Amino acid sequence: MGVLFSILVVALNPGDKLRRTVESILGQRYGNLEIVVKDGLSKDGSSEALEAAYAAEPRLRICRAADRSIYDAMNQAVALARGEFVLFLNCGDTFYDEAVLEKVAAAIDPTGSARRPRIFYGNTLCEQTGDVVHSAPVITGFTCYRNIPCHQSCFYEKSLFAEKQYDVSLRIRADYDHFLWCYYQGKAEMIYLDLVVSSYEGGGYSESRENRARDQEEHRIITEKYMSRRELVCFRLAMALTLAPLRSRMAGSKVFSGVYHKIKDRLYRMKK
């Protein structure tokens, strides 16, 4: 039996966060996994310290090589992966508990390789607010426009990267672009797992104030690439009518986040 899960971690001067993430992976009860750390020539000694601490761990591989961006590093990590499914954890992110991979492995149908390529996805704990962000149980075009699952909680069948890698010309939303390609062109089967997969640290590059304008511009470019004009008109109107900017502020607020996500989860369950 080959490796089922490749957990990919890209790093550049991450400090203690790298070890925290790797220890979370090694703490999984399910053992048929590998960890690939793609280090972009860090200067802080973090990958060397990790290598020394886990020299006897055969499931851990560390690759040190230059890269042009985080998405270039992620492409390099995928190329090194041997598993059937890949999942990215950023430095500082962790699995929600020690049973995550055990539960996901139990949900994977071993005969599924004869069908369409699959993405198994779940929910995410946002550490900044302390609330669980629930993913949509059914992925639709509007879901793709509005709010796809967090990539730290998505297990991609590796074959989905054979045809389409991350677009390194995109600085913020290459993972979003890849997800939409999987849905619209790769025809991936999206399978929701009602469990919390990862704890997301937050506060990343795309969330800084100076990058919000670029984030919105890349969202426009990507959605226009995959969606029809009619879809875009309908989706933009729906976002305006449902007060999307206000909802986004509530979701990111420590005061209102809990109530917002509970209501959202209840609506998702009603629709399901």
Contacts in CASP RR format, 6 or more apart in sequence:
PFRMAT RR
TARGET T0000
AUTHOR 0000-0000-0000
METHOD contacts of the structure
MODEL  1
MGVLFSILVVALNPGDKLRRTVESILGQRYGNLEIVVKDGLSKDGSSEAL
EAAYAAEPRLRICRAADRSIYDAMNQAVALARGEFVLFLNCGDTFYDEAV
LEKVAAAIDPTGSARRPRIFYGNTLCEQTGDVVHSAPVITGFTCYRNIPC
HQSCFYEKSLFAEKQYDVSLRIRADYDHFLWCYYQGKAEMIYLDLVVSSY
EGGGYSESRENRARDQEEHRIITEKYMSRRELVCFRLAMALTLAPLRSRM
AGSKVFSGVYHKIKDRLYRMKK
1 32 0 8 1.000
2 32 0 8 1.000
2 82 0 8 1.000
2 83 0 8 1.000
2 84 0 8 1.000
3 32 0 8 1.000
3 33 0 8 1.000
3 34 0 8 1.000
3 82 0 8 1.000
3 83 0 8 1.000
3 84 0 8 1.000
4 32 0 8 1.000
4 33 0 8 1.000
4 83 0 8 1.000
4 84 0 8 1.000
4 85 0 8 1.000
4 105 0 8 1.000
4 108 0 8 1.000
5 30 0 8 1.000
5 32 0 8 1.000
5 33 0 8 1.000
5 34 0 8 1.000
5 83 0 8 1.000
5 84 0 8 1.000
5 85 0 8 1.000
5 86 0 8 1.000
5 87 0 8 1.000
5 101 0 8 1.000
5 104 0 8 1.000
5 105 0 8 1.000
5 155 0 8 1.000
6 33 0 8 1.000
6 34 0 8 1.000
6 35 0 8 1.000
6 36 0 8 1.000
6 81 0 8 1.000
6 82 0 8 1.000
6 83 0 8 1.000
6 85 0 8 1.000
6 86 0 8 1.000
6 87 0 8 1.000
6 158 0 8 1.000
7 25 0 8 1.000
7 33 0 8 1.000
7 34 0 8 1.000
7 35 0 8 1.000
7 36 0 8 1.000
7 86 0 8 1.000
7 87 0 8 1.000
7 88 0 8 1.000
7 89 0 8 1.000
8 36 0 8 1.000
8 38 0 8 1.000
8 74 0 8 1.000
8 77 0 8 1.000
8 78 0 8 1.000
8 81 0 8 1.000
8 86 0 8 1.000
8 87 0 8 1.000
8 88 0 8 1.000
8 89 0 8 1.000
9 18 0 8 1.000
9 21 0 8 1.000
9 22 0 8 1.000
9 25 0 8 1.000
9 35 0 8 1.000
9 36 0 8 1.000
9 37 0 8 1.000
9 38 0 8 1.000
9 77 0 8 1.000
9 88 0 8 1.000
9 89 0 8 1.000
9 90 0 8 1.000
9 91 0 8 1.000
10 37 0 8 1.000
10 38 0 8 1.000
10 39 0 8 1.000
10 40 0 8 1.000
10 70 0 8 1.000
10 73 0 8 1.000
10 74 0 8 1.000
10 77 0 8 1.000
10 88 0 8 1.000
10 90 0 8 1.000
10 91 0 8 1.000
11 18 0 8 1.000
11 37 0 8 1.000
11 38 0 8 1.000
11 39 0 8 1.000
11 40 0 8 1.000
11 42 0 8 1.000
11 46 0 8 1.000
11 47 0 8 1.000
11 91 0 8 1.000
12 39 0 8 1.000
12 40 0 8 1.000
12 41 0 8 1.000
12 42 0 8 1.000
12 70 0 8 1.000
12 73 0 8 1.000
13 42 0 8 1.000
13 43 0 8 1.000
13 44 0 8 1.000
13 46 0 8 1.000
14 42 0 8 1.000
14 44 0 8 1.000
14 46 0 8 1.000
14 91 0 8 1.000
14 92 0 8 1.000
15 44 0 8 1.000
15 45 0 8 1.000
15 46 0 8 1.000
15 91 0 8 1.000
16 46 0 8 1.000
17 91 0 8 1.000
17 92 0 8 1.000
17 201 0 8 1.000
18 37 0 8 1.000
18 46 0 8 1.000
18 47 0 8 1.000
18 50 0 8 1.000
18 91 0 8 1.000
18 92 0 8 1.000
19 46 0 8 1.000
19 49 0 8 1.000
19 50 0 8 1.000
19 53 0 8 1.000
20 91 0 8 1.000
20 92 0 8 1.000
20 94 0 8 1.000
21 89 0 8 1.000
21 90 0 8 1.000
21 91 0 8 1.000
21 92 0 8 1.000
21 93 0 8 1.000
21 94 0 8 1.000
22 35 0 8 1.000
22 37 0 8 1.000
22 50 0 8 1.000
22 54 0 8 1.000
22 60 0 8 1.000
24 89 0 8 1.000
24 94 0 8 1.000
24 95 0 8 1.000
25 33 0 8 1.000
25 35 0 8 1.000
25 89 0 8 1.000
25 95 0 8 1.000
26 35 0 8 1.000
26 54 0 8 1.000
26 57 0 8 1.000
26 59 0 8 1.000
26 60 0 8 1.000
27 95 0 8 1.000
27 98 0 8 1.000
28 95 0 8 1.000
28 98 0 8 1.000
28 99 0 8 1.000
28 100 0 8 1.000
28 101 0 8 1.000
28 102 0 8 1.000
29 98 0 8 1.000
29 99 0 8 1.000
29 101 0 8 1.000
29 102 0 8 1.000
30 101 0 8 1.000
30 102 0 8 1.000
30 105 0 8 1.000
31 59 0 8 1.000
31 101 0 8 1.000
32 105 0 8 1.000
33 59 0 8 1.000
33 101 0 8 1.000
34 59 0 8 1.000
34 60 0 8 1.000
34 61 0 8 1.000
34 81 0 8 1.000
34 82 0 8 1.000
34 83 0 8 1.000
35 59 0 8 1.000
35 60 0 8 1.000
35 61 0 8 1.000
36 61 0 8 1.000
36 63 0 8 1.000
36 77 0 8 1.000
36 80 0 8 1.000
36 81 0 8 1.000
37 47 0 8 1.000
37 50 0 8 1.000
37 60 0 8 1.000
37 61 0 8 1.000
37 62 0 8 1.000
37 63 0 8 1.000
38 63 0 8 1.000
38 65 0 8 1.000
38 67 0 8 1.000
38 73 0 8 1.000
38 74 0 8 1.000
38 76 0 8 1.000
38 77 0 8 1.000
38 80 0 8 1.000
39 46 0 8 1.000
39 47 0 8 1.000
39 62 0 8 1.000
39 63 0 8 1.000
39 64 0 8 1.000
39 65 0 8 1.000
40 64 0 8 1.000
40 65 0 8 1.000
40 66 0 8 1.000
40 67 0 8 1.000
40 73 0 8 1.000
41 64 0 8 1.000
41 65 0 8 1.000
41 66 0 8 1.000
42 64 0 8 1.000
47 62 0 8 1.000
47 64 0 8 1.000
50 60 0 8 1.000
50 62 0 8 1.000
51 62 0 8 1.000
54 60 0 8 1.000
61 80 0 8 1.000
63 76 0 8 1.000
63 77 0 8 1.000
63 80 0 8 1.000
65 76 0 8 1.000
67 73 0 8 1.000
67 76 0 8 1.000
68 168 0 8 1.000
69 168 0 8 1.000
69 171 0 8 1.000
70 205 0 8 1.000
71 166 0 8 1.000
71 167 0 8 1.000
71 168 0 8 1.000
71 170 0 8 1.000
71 171 0 8 1.000
71 174 0 8 1.000
71 175 0 8 1.000
72 166 0 8 1.000
72 168 0 8 1.000
74 88 0 8 1.000
74 166 0 8 1.000
74 174 0 8 1.000
74 175 0 8 1.000
75 161 0 8 1.000
75 165 0 8 1.000
75 166 0 8 1.000
75 168 0 8 1.000
77 88 0 8 1.000
78 86 0 8 1.000
78 158 0 8 1.000
78 161 0 8 1.000
78 165 0 8 1.000
81 158 0 8 1.000
83 158 0 8 1.000
84 157 0 8 1.000
84 158 0 8 1.000
85 108 0 8 1.000
85 120 0 8 1.000
85 155 0 8 1.000
85 156 0 8 1.000
85 157 0 8 1.000
85 158 0 8 1.000
86 155 0 8 1.000
86 156 0 8 1.000
86 158 0 8 1.000
86 161 0 8 1.000
87 152 0 8 1.000
87 154 0 8 1.000
87 155 0 8 1.000
87 156 0 8 1.000
88 151 0 8 1.000
88 152 0 8 1.000
88 175 0 8 1.000
89 95 0 8 1.000
89 152 0 8 1.000
89 198 0 8 1.000
90 152 0 8 1.000
90 201 0 8 1.000
90 204 0 8 1.000
92 201 0 8 1.000
93 152 0 8 1.000
93 198 0 8 1.000
93 199 0 8 1.000
93 200 0 8 1.000
93 201 0 8 1.000
94 198 0 8 1.000
94 199 0 8 1.000
95 101 0 8 1.000
95 197 0 8 1.000
95 198 0 8 1.000
95 199 0 8 1.000
96 125 0 8 1.000
96 195 0 8 1.000
96 196 0 8 1.000
96 197 0 8 1.000
96 198 0 8 1.000
96 199 0 8 1.000
97 196 0 8 1.000
100 195 0 8 1.000
100 196 0 8 1.000
100 197 0 8 1.000
100 198 0 8 1.000
103 193 0 8 1.000
103 195 0 8 1.000
104 120 0 8 1.000
104 155 0 8 1.000
104 193 0 8 1.000
104 195 0 8 1.000
104 197 0 8 1.000
107 120 0 8 1.000
107 191 0 8 1.000
107 193 0 8 1.000
108 118 0 8 1.000
108 120 0 8 1.000
112 118 0 8 1.000
115 189 0 8 1.000
116 187 0 8 1.000
116 188 0 8 1.000
116 189 0 8 1.000
117 157 0 8 1.000
117 159 0 8 1.000
117 160 0 8 1.000
117 182 0 8 1.000
117 186 0 8 1.000
117 187 0 8 1.000
117 188 0 8 1.000
117 189 0 8 1.000
118 157 0 8 1.000
118 188 0 8 1.000
118 189 0 8 1.000
118 190 0 8 1.000
118 191 0 8 1.000
119 154 0 8 1.000
119 155 0 8 1.000
119 156 0 8 1.000
119 157 0 8 1.000
119 160 0 8 1.000
119 179 0 8 1.000
119 182 0 8 1.000
119 188 0 8 1.000
119 189 0 8 1.000
119 190 0 8 1.000
119 191 0 8 1.000
120 154 0 8 1.000
120 155 0 8 1.000
120 191 0 8 1.000
120 193 0 8 1.000
121 135 0 8 1.000
121 149 0 8 1.000
121 153 0 8 1.000
121 154 0 8 1.000
121 155 0 8 1.000
121 190 0 8 1.000
121 191 0 8 1.000
121 192 0 8 1.000
121 193 0 8 1.000
121 197 0 8 1.000
122 135 0 8 1.000
122 149 0 8 1.000
122 153 0 8 1.000
122 154 0 8 1.000
122 192 0 8 1.000
122 193 0 8 1.000
122 194 0 8 1.000
122 195 0 8 1.000
122 196 0 8 1.000
122 197 0 8 1.000
123 132 0 8 1.000
123 133 0 8 1.000
123 134 0 8 1.000
123 135 0 8 1.000
123 153 0 8 1.000
123 194 0 8 1.000
123 195 0 8 1.000
123 196 0 8 1.000
123 197 0 8 1.000
124 132 0 8 1.000
124 133 0 8 1.000
124 135 0 8 1.000
124 149 0 8 1.000
124 150 0 8 1.000
124 152 0 8 1.000
124 153 0 8 1.000
124 196 0 8 1.000
124 197 0 8 1.000
124 198 0 8 1.000
124 199 0 8 1.000
124 200 0 8 1.000
125 131 0 8 1.000
125 132 0 8 1.000
125 133 0 8 1.000
125 196 0 8 1.000
125 198 0 8 1.000
125 199 0 8 1.000
125 200 0 8 1.000
126 132 0 8 1.000
126 133 0 8 1.000
126 200 0 8 1.000
126 202 0 8 1.000
126 252 0 8 1.000
126 257 0 8 1.000
127 199 0 8 1.000
127 200 0 8 1.000
127 201 0 8 1.000
127 202 0 8 1.000
128 201 0 8 1.000
128 202 0 8 1.000
128 203 0 8 1.000
128 252 0 8 1.000
128 254 0 8 1.000
129 252 0 8 1.000
129 253 0 8 1.000
129 254 0 8 1.000
129 257 0 8 1.000
129 258 0 8 1.000
130 257 0 8 1.000
131 257 0 8 1.000
131 258 0 8 1.000
131 261 0 8 1.000
132 196 0 8 1.000
132 261 0 8 1.000
132 265 0 8 1.000
133 150 0 8 1.000
133 200 0 8 1.000
133 251 0 8 1.000
133 261 0 8 1.000
134 261 0 8 1.000
134 264 0 8 1.000
134 265 0 8 1.000
134 268 0 8 1.000
135 149 0 8 1.000
135 150 0 8 1.000
135 153 0 8 1.000
135 192 0 8 1.000
136 143 0 8 1.000
136 147 0 8 1.000
136 149 0 8 1.000
136 192 0 8 1.000
136 268 0 8 1.000
137 192 0 8 1.000
137 194 0 8 1.000
137 268 0 8 1.000
137 269 0 8 1.000
137 271 0 8 1.000
137 272 0 8 1.000
138 190 0 8 1.000
138 192 0 8 1.000
138 271 0 8 1.000
138 272 0 8 1.000
139 148 0 8 1.000
139 183 0 8 1.000
139 190 0 8 1.000
139 192 0 8 1.000
141 183 0 8 1.000
141 227 0 8 1.000
141 231 0 8 1.000
141 235 0 8 1.000
142 234 0 8 1.000
142 235 0 8 1.000
142 238 0 8 1.000
144 179 0 8 1.000
144 180 0 8 1.000
144 183 0 8 1.000
144 184 0 8 1.000
144 223 0 8 1.000
144 226 0 8 1.000
144 227 0 8 1.000
145 223 0 8 1.000
145 227 0 8 1.000
145 231 0 8 1.000
145 232 0 8 1.000
145 235 0 8 1.000
145 239 0 8 1.000
146 235 0 8 1.000
146 239 0 8 1.000
146 244 0 8 1.000
148 176 0 8 1.000
148 179 0 8 1.000
148 180 0 8 1.000
149 179 0 8 1.000
150 198 0 8 1.000
150 200 0 8 1.000
151 175 0 8 1.000
151 179 0 8 1.000
152 197 0 8 1.000
152 198 0 8 1.000
152 200 0 8 1.000
153 196 0 8 1.000
153 197 0 8 1.000
153 198 0 8 1.000
154 179 0 8 1.000
156 182 0 8 1.000
157 188 0 8 1.000
160 178 0 8 1.000
160 182 0 8 1.000
160 186 0 8 1.000
160 188 0 8 1.000
163 186 0 8 1.000
164 178 0 8 1.000
164 181 0 8 1.000
164 182 0 8 1.000
164 185 0 8 1.000
164 186 0 8 1.000
165 178 0 8 1.000
166 174 0 8 1.000
166 175 0 8 1.000
166 177 0 8 1.000
166 178 0 8 1.000
167 174 0 8 1.000
167 177 0 8 1.000
167 178 0 8 1.000
168 174 0 8 1.000
170 177 0 8 1.000
170 218 0 8 1.000
170 221 0 8 1.000
170 222 0 8 1.000
171 211 0 8 1.000
171 214 0 8 1.000
171 218 0 8 1.000
172 205 0 8 1.000
172 206 0 8 1.000
172 211 0 8 1.000
172 214 0 8 1.000
172 215 0 8 1.000
172 218 0 8 1.000
173 206 0 8 1.000
173 215 0 8 1.000
173 218 0 8 1.000
173 219 0 8 1.000
173 222 0 8 1.000
176 218 0 8 1.000
176 219 0 8 1.000
176 222 0 8 1.000
177 218 0 8 1.000
177 222 0 8 1.000
177 225 0 8 1.000
180 222 0 8 1.000
180 223 0 8 1.000
180 225 0 8 1.000
180 226 0 8 1.000
181 226 0 8 1.000
182 188 0 8 1.000
183 190 0 8 1.000
183 226 0 8 1.000
184 226 0 8 1.000
184 227 0 8 1.000
185 226 0 8 1.000
205 211 0 8 1.000
206 215 0 8 1.000
223 232 0 8 1.000
223 235 0 8 1.000
224 232 0 8 1.000
227 235 0 8 1.000
247 260 0 8 1.000
250 256 0 8 1.000
250 257 0 8 1.000
250 259 0 8 1.000
250 260 0 8 1.000
251 257 0 8 1.000
251 260 0 8 1.000
251 261 0 8 1.000
253 260 0 8 1.000
END
